[in-house]
């Protein structure tokens, strides 16, 4: 793949980028869309001796797109402050690349920052046929945390499959805004029959004011740097993803906001490579639960990428991030 040198700079340092395409093992279907490959942007920041790298995923739901990011990368600005960059995913990639560069300069191994190689992360099953879904549930039998993507179709049939084949699993249902408020309230009592930890973003983010329930909910599409957070207390959890908030400072701000408002932190990701996820492990200590299974869906990840064994995410210290 081609590496493009840019004329754009960050703190006087040159930025290079590559657009990378990753094929997925299966079609990743959620309530609003499906995909069989992803495009990521890998950026590197170089000074005389070192190079730091980062990745981001422009996500259509939040108004991001590849061409808008490439336009910024092809400009000839020298950004002194990361918040002048008018793209949150690109802020994230550059912020992580700069962090990496600093670690390499100071000869600090990333393991020294994260302090352990194993983390607990939720695993997700996207929308599949019932046959394939059953096969997946059997594979994960009695795993502690199982997240499922759903729309309004056959939700209870899928829940019954989990009840039958993986009864001990705590379930997270992610509707990705795919339910009508009527559908949610109509079925509210039925959800109580299942081992549900919380329901993630059942209805459209602009309908938060209509929510009135005792079932714990998690805000994902409703919790974004650009969102109005007037109704955020209707939720018990918030899903923080780097590409929704941008720079390290903004991620820390989101974490602080959640703590101050007694919202539990579910730290999430897009379908992405290990280069998106590994830098995020430095925030794990602030979170109640991680949802960092993005690379699990790729046919081929970066060399020495993350491995997953049920709910255990395993970091490989040979991964090219931080001082090696
Ligand atoms: Mg979600």
Boltz pocket constraint, residues with backbone or C-beta under 6 A from the ligand:
constraints:
  - pocket:
      binder: B
      contacts: [[A, 174], [A, 176], [A, 200], [A, 201], [A, 220], [A, 221], [A, 239]]
      max_distance: 6.0
